Amino acid sequence: MKLKISHITTYRYAQEVIDSVNEIRLSPVTNERQSCYNYSISIEPNASLFAYEDSFGNRVHAFSVNQPHQMLTIKTSMIVVTTEPFTMDDKKKLLSQKPSKAWEMLASDELIDRFIEFLLPTTYTEMTDEIDKLKDAIPSLSVVETANSGTAIPVSSVYEWVDALCNYIRTHFTYDPEATTVNTKAYELISKQRGVCQDFAHLMIAVCRAKGIPARYVSGYHFVGDLQGGVADFEQASHAWVEAYVPELGWCSFDPTNATSFDDRYVKLGHGRDYTDIVPVKGIYRGTSEQELVVTVDVQKLSNEA
């Protein structure tokens, strides 16, 4: 799928501010399932950009605006071509995978050492009794559709267990943007039973890590324009989901928010241990604390000829 994405972030301050130092993580990755073309960034007031890669391999742009200003605008524009994330080879590996071997690999010192940063708790993904209870509450049976009827089979493979966890969060928690804040932790969501994609991602990551499965937070976009019944105008926003490591398959994507399969509608910007590592825009400045933030995201599907 060929997607054109525009992301505009605007800060308006009650009074003039100075010495604004910022980092932005709004550059899509290029990997086996997506490629980025015609990427551009503009800053108002005008500022020079310094680019580098952080420890997770995410592309970061840093800039400073030292002169007095009452508004800061960051605009990014890009064209991204995506493909389906799950190939036929992946499906064959999944079907031929021996569940016991995969779980043994996850418990090995070699794999733990390799992915330790995605196994340890963070500020958002603390290991608590609530998280442990939820881990044990994940259904031990999964329904597989057959030609005649649904048949229950044991959730034995790593992939099946993570997928069952994803479905559990999606069906037992309600999307509600008023229920949580940007600082809500994973264990707090369990009692609230309501939240947004950031909360659901943190909860899924915490439970995966409690099970010994490396998991990381992903920031990006989810194109839903062709799912809106032909509606031309609808609210679009950044999105968050989860990547969990499955032996022999590698990092697999799961979306605990939307009841759709992970496909070529998703565009990945980057990943980290939790939201803190992949905040789209963050910075500091000198001046008033009174500010207004407006974020506008537009994702459009282009024809292959465009």
C-alpha positions as a Python dict, from the first residue, in 0.01 Angstrom:
ca = {
    (1, 'M'): (0, 0, 0),
    (2, 'K'): (126, 349, -87),
    (3, 'L'): (48, 609, 181),
    (4, 'K'): (104, 984, 202),
    (5, 'I'): (133, 1109, 560),
    (6, 'S'): (134, 1462, 697),
    (7, 'H'): (198, 1527, 1068),
    (8, 'I'): (177, 1882, 1210),
    (9, 'T'): (259, 1964, 1573),
    (10, 'T'): (197, 2318, 1696),
    (11, 'Y'): (280, 2468, 2035),
    (12, 'R'): (127, 2805, 2123),
    (13, 'Y'): (262, 2981, 2432),
    (14, 'A'): (82, 3241, 2645),
    (15, 'Q'): (397, 3455, 2631),
    (16, 'E'): (719, 3455, 2436),
    (17, 'V'): (964, 3177, 2524),
    (18, 'I'): (1334, 3130, 2444),
    (19, 'D'): (1604, 2861, 2425),
    (20, 'S'): (1375, 2583, 2305),
    (21, 'V'): (1570, 2257, 2266),
    (22, 'N'): (1384, 1966, 2104),
    (23, 'E'): (1404, 1610, 1972),
    (24, 'I'): (1160, 1460, 1723),
    (25, 'R'): (1112, 1093, 1635),
    (26, 'L'): (885, 1115, 1334),
    (27, 'S'): (1092, 942, 1065),
    (28, 'P'): (948, 608, 946),
    (29, 'V'): (1183, 313, 947),
    (30, 'T'): (1284, 132, 632),
    (31, 'N'): (1278, -245, 675),
    (32, 'E'): (1158, -564, 506),
    (33, 'R'): (793, -451, 511),
    (34, 'Q'): (806, -76, 447),
    (35, 'S'): (1009, 184, 255),
    (36, 'C'): (1000, 562, 293),
    (37, 'Y'): (1024, 813, 9),
    (38, 'N'): (1016, 1195, -17),
    (39, 'Y'): (1054, 1257, 355),
    (40, 'S'): (1072, 1620, 467),
    (41, 'I'): (1074, 1819, 792),
    (42, 'S'): (1014, 2192, 837),
    (43, 'I'): (1041, 2399, 1156),
    (44, 'E'): (887, 2740, 1225),
    (45, 'P'): (1068, 2952, 1343),
    (46, 'N'): (1338, 2825, 1109),
    (47, 'A'): (1598, 2603, 1277),
    (48, 'S'): (1885, 2379, 1168),
    (49, 'L'): (1836, 2006, 1215),
    (50, 'F'): (2090, 1760, 1354),
    (51, 'A'): (2015, 1392, 1278),
    (52, 'Y'): (2135, 1078, 1455),
    (53, 'E'): (2024, 727, 1553),
    (54, 'D'): (1941, 646, 1913),
    (55, 'S'): (2035, 321, 2088),
    (56, 'F'): (1727, 145, 1946),
    (57, 'G'): (1808, 241, 1587),
    (58, 'N'): (1537, 509, 1564),
    (59, 'R'): (1608, 814, 1349),
    (60, 'V'): (1611, 1128, 1565),
    (61, 'H'): (1620, 1494, 1460),
    (62, 'A'): (1729, 1755, 1714),
    (63, 'F'): (1703, 2133, 1686),
    (64, 'S'): (1712, 2452, 1894),
    (65, 'V'): (1521, 2779, 1866),
    (66, 'N'): (1702, 3036, 2079),
    (67, 'Q'): (1526, 3357, 1974),
    (68, 'P'): (1200, 3468, 2142),
    (69, 'H'): (893, 3302, 1990),
    (70, 'Q'): (530, 3251, 2086),
    (71, 'M'): (456, 2959, 1854),
    (72, 'L'): (654, 2653, 1744),
    (73, 'T'): (539, 2442, 1448),
    (74, 'I'): (689, 2110, 1334),
    (75, 'K'): (571, 1970, 1002),
    (76, 'T'): (667, 1632, 858),
    (77, 'S'): (559, 1490, 525),
    (78, 'M'): (635, 1150, 379),
    (79, 'I'): (534, 882, 131),
    (80, 'V'): (561, 526, 259),
    (81, 'V'): (510, 200, 70),
    (82, 'T'): (410, -95, 288),
    (83, 'T'): (360, -468, 235),
    (84, 'E'): (191, -745, 429),
    (85, 'P'): (405, -831, 735),
    (86, 'F'): (337, -1205, 737),
    (87, 'T'): (482, -1398, 442),
    (88, 'M'): (403, -1753, 337),
    (89, 'D'): (742, -1859, 472),
    (90, 'D'): (648, -1711, 810),
    (91, 'K'): (322, -1905, 811),
    (92, 'K'): (506, -2227, 728),
    (93, 'K'): (750, -2165, 1012),
    (94, 'L'): (460, -2102, 1249),
    (95, 'L'): (286, -2427, 1152),
    (96, 'S'): (604, -2633, 1178),
    (97, 'Q'): (727, -2473, 1500),
    (98, 'K'): (765, -2698, 1804),
    (99, 'P'): (607, -2506, 2097),
    (100, 'S'): (828, -2658, 2366),
    (101, 'K'): (1143, -2564, 2176),
    (102, 'A'): (1030, -2201, 2139),
    (103, 'W'): (957, -2166, 2512),
    (104, 'E'): (1293, -2324, 2593),
    (105, 'M'): (1467, -2071, 2368),
    (106, 'L'): (1296, -1783, 2549),
    (107, 'A'): (1427, -1917, 2881),
    (108, 'S'): (1784, -1955, 2754),
    (109, 'D'): (2059, -1729, 2887),
    (110, 'E'): (2160, -1642, 2533),
    (111, 'L'): (1821, -1500, 2439),
    (112, 'I'): (1767, -1332, 2777),
    (113, 'D'): (2103, -1156, 2749),
    (114, 'R'): (2025, -1052, 2391),
    (115, 'F'): (1688, -897, 2470),
    (116, 'I'): (1727, -803, 2837),
    (117, 'E'): (1620, -440, 2782),
    (118, 'F'): (1286, -564, 2647),
    (119, 'L'): (1236, -804, 2938),
    (120, 'L'): (1301, -574, 3233),
    (121, 'P'): (1022, -359, 3385),
    (122, 'T'): (1010, 16, 3315),
    (123, 'T'): (825, 310, 3468),
    (124, 'Y'): (518, 230, 3257),
    (125, 'T'): (547, -150, 3269),
    (126, 'E'): (608, -234, 3635),
    (127, 'M'): (578, -599, 3740),
    (128, 'T'): (298, -604, 4000),
    (129, 'D'): (58, -859, 4146),
    (130, 'E'): (-212, -724, 3913),
    (131, 'I'): (6, -788, 3609),
    (132, 'D'): (92, -1138, 3732),
    (133, 'K'): (-276, -1224, 3786),
    (134, 'L'): (-365, -1102, 3438),
    (135, 'K'): (-86, -1317, 3293),
    (136, 'D'): (-243, -1623, 3458),
    (137, 'A'): (-592, -1520, 3346),
    (138, 'I'): (-515, -1548, 2975),
    (139, 'P'): (-737, -1827, 2838),
    (140, 'S'): (-565, -2163, 2804),
    (141, 'L'): (-779, -2249, 2501),
    (142, 'S'): (-799, -2083, 2162),
    (143, 'V'): (-1086, -2124, 1917),
    (144, 'V'): (-981, -2224, 1568),
    (145, 'E'): (-1242, -2204, 1295),
    (146, 'T'): (-1287, -2524, 1092),
    (147, 'A'): (-1512, -2600, 799),
    (148, 'N'): (-1784, -2726, 1034),
    (149, 'S'): (-1743, -2548, 1367),
    (150, 'G'): (-1501, -2385, 1607),
    (151, 'T'): (-1263, -2627, 1774),
    (152, 'A'): (-1082, -2548, 2099),
    (153, 'I'): (-711, -2630, 2102),
    (154, 'P'): (-443, -2558, 2364),
    (155, 'V'): (-262, -2229, 2332),
    (156, 'S'): (79, -2389, 2323),
    (157, 'S'): (303, -2187, 2093),
    (158, 'V'): (457, -1853, 2186),
    (159, 'Y'): (280, -1681, 1897),
    (160, 'E'): (-59, -1826, 1995),
    (161, 'W'): (-14, -1715, 2357),
    (162, 'V'): (75, -1358, 2261),
    (163, 'D'): (-214, -1348, 2015),
    (164, 'A'): (-450, -1471, 2289),
    (165, 'L'): (-323, -1196, 2520),
    (166, 'C'): (-376, -939, 2247),
    (167, 'N'): (-734, -1057, 2192),
    (168, 'Y'): (-801, -1060, 2567),
    (169, 'I'): (-701, -694, 2606),
    (170, 'R'): (-892, -596, 2294),
    (171, 'T'): (-1214, -759, 2413),
    (172, 'H'): (-1197, -692, 2790),
    (173, 'F'): (-1092, -326, 2783),
    (174, 'T'): (-1281, -28, 2644),
    (175, 'Y'): (-1128, 249, 2434),
    (176, 'D'): (-1190, 574, 2624),
    (177, 'P'): (-963, 880, 2571),
    (178, 'E'): (-1100, 1043, 2887),
    (179, 'A'): (-1018, 755, 3123),
    (180, 'T'): (-638, 786, 3141),
    (181, 'T'): (-352, 1033, 3102),
    (182, 'V'): (-15, 1016, 2931),
    (183, 'N'): (132, 908, 3268),
    (184, 'T'): (-100, 610, 3335),
    (185, 'K'): (91, 290, 3414),
    (186, 'A'): (7, -58, 3291),
    (187, 'Y'): (-112, -199, 3625),
    (188, 'E'): (-343, 102, 3680),
    (189, 'L'): (-529, 16, 3360),
    (190, 'I'): (-641, -319, 3501),
    (191, 'S'): (-874, -157, 3754),
    (192, 'K'): (-987, 116, 3514),
    (193, 'Q'): (-1066, -131, 3232),
    (194, 'R'): (-1054, 169, 2997),
    (195, 'G'): (-785, 359, 2812),
    (196, 'V'): (-622, 435, 2477),
    (197, 'C'): (-373, 262, 2248),
    (198, 'Q'): (-75, 374, 2457),
    (199, 'D'): (-228, 216, 2768),
    (200, 'F'): (-320, -110, 2592),
    (201, 'A'): (31, -137, 2446),
    (202, 'H'): (194, -84, 2786),
    (203, 'L'): (-34, -343, 2946),
    (204, 'M'): (39, -602, 2680),
    (205, 'I'): (414, -537, 2707),
    (206, 'A'): (409, -574, 3086),
    (207, 'V'): (222, -907, 3070),
    (208, 'C'): (448, -1041, 2793),
    (209, 'R'): (758, -957, 2997),
    (210, 'A'): (604, -1121, 3304),
    (211, 'K'): (571, -1435, 3089),
    (212, 'G'): (935, -1410, 2978),
    (213, 'I'): (857, -1288, 2625),
    (214, 'P'): (1058, -987, 2500),
    (215, 'A'): (820, -708, 2401),
    (216, 'R'): (864, -351, 2283),
    (217, 'Y'): (650, -40, 2230),
    (218, 'V'): (594, 73, 1871),
    (219, 'S'): (496, 421, 1757),
    (220, 'G'): (348, 486, 1413),
    (221, 'Y'): (36, 539, 1207),
    (222, 'H'): (-265, 324, 1121),
    (223, 'F'): (-447, 410, 798),
    (224, 'V'): (-822, 361, 842),
    (225, 'G'): (-955, 572, 555),
    (226, 'D'): (-1072, 275, 349),
    (227, 'L'): (-1248, 131, 656),
    (228, 'Q'): (-1470, 435, 713),
    (229, 'G'): (-1745, 348, 469),
    (230, 'G'): (-1647, 610, 214),
    (231, 'V'): (-1638, 900, 462),
    (232, 'A'): (-1394, 1161, 333),
    (233, 'D'): (-1323, 1343, 659),
    (234, 'F'): (-1246, 1165, 985),
    (235, 'E'): (-1012, 1217, 1276),
    (236, 'Q'): (-671, 1055, 1226),
    (237, 'A'): (-405, 1020, 1493),
    (238, 'S'): (-75, 859, 1572),
    (239, 'H'): (-102, 500, 1690),
    (240, 'A'): (82, 262, 1923),
    (241, 'W'): (107, -116, 1916),
    (242, 'V'): (337, -397, 2031),
    (243, 'E'): (614, -609, 1885),
    (244, 'A'): (683, -937, 2066),
    (245, 'Y'): (978, -1164, 1993),
    (246, 'V'): (878, -1511, 1875),
    (247, 'P'): (1163, -1762, 1831),
    (248, 'E'): (1221, -1859, 1465),
    (249, 'L'): (984, -1583, 1350),
    (250, 'G'): (1152, -1279, 1504),
    (251, 'W'): (970, -962, 1604),
    (252, 'C'): (595, -998, 1535),
    (253, 'S'): (345, -711, 1549),
    (254, 'F'): (22, -716, 1752),
    (255, 'D'): (-240, -443, 1790),
    (256, 'P'): (-438, -477, 2118),
    (257, 'T'): (-656, -176, 2028),
    (258, 'N'): (-814, -248, 1690),
    (259, 'A'): (-1013, -557, 1594),
    (260, 'T'): (-829, -592, 1264),
    (261, 'S'): (-537, -808, 1161),
    (262, 'F'): (-198, -640, 1144),
    (263, 'D'): (-149, -562, 774),
    (264, 'D'): (-12, -306, 528),
    (265, 'R'): (-222, -24, 679),
    (266, 'Y'): (36, 16, 955),
    (267, 'V'): (338, 247, 925),
    (268, 'K'): (610, 212, 1187),
    (269, 'L'): (806, 515, 1307),
    (270, 'G'): (1018, 345, 1572),
    (271, 'H'): (1026, 137, 1889),
    (272, 'G'): (1152, 143, 2246),
    (273, 'R'): (1106, -9, 2590),
    (274, 'D'): (795, 204, 2645),
    (275, 'Y'): (645, 539, 2540),
    (276, 'T'): (929, 734, 2703),
    (277, 'D'): (1180, 603, 2447),
    (278, 'I'): (975, 695, 2141),
    (279, 'V'): (794, 1022, 2228),
    (280, 'P'): (721, 1186, 1888),
    (281, 'V'): (819, 1536, 2006),
    (282, 'K'): (985, 1631, 2333),
    (283, 'G'): (1191, 1926, 2454),
    (284, 'I'): (1251, 2200, 2706),
    (285, 'Y'): (1242, 2579, 2691),
    (286, 'R'): (1264, 2887, 2910),
    (287, 'G'): (949, 3088, 2972),
    (288, 'T'): (584, 3049, 3064),
    (289, 'S'): (438, 2707, 3145),
    (290, 'E'): (106, 2804, 2984),
    (291, 'Q'): (89, 2643, 2643),
    (292, 'E'): (-155, 2487, 2397),
    (293, 'L'): (-66, 2180, 2192),
    (294, 'V'): (-242, 2096, 1864),
    (295, 'V'): (-152, 1785, 1664),
    (296, 'T'): (-295, 1714, 1319),
    (297, 'V'): (-231, 1389, 1133),
    (298, 'D'): (-348, 1313, 779),
    (299, 'V'): (-297, 970, 618),
    (300, 'Q'): (-403, 920, 258),
    (301, 'K'): (-387, 620, 30),
    (302, 'L'): (-223, 686, -307),
    (303, 'S'): (-253, 488, -626),
    (304, 'N'): (57, 301, -735),
    (305, 'E'): (96, 546, -1022),
    (306, 'A'): (92, 853, -792),
}
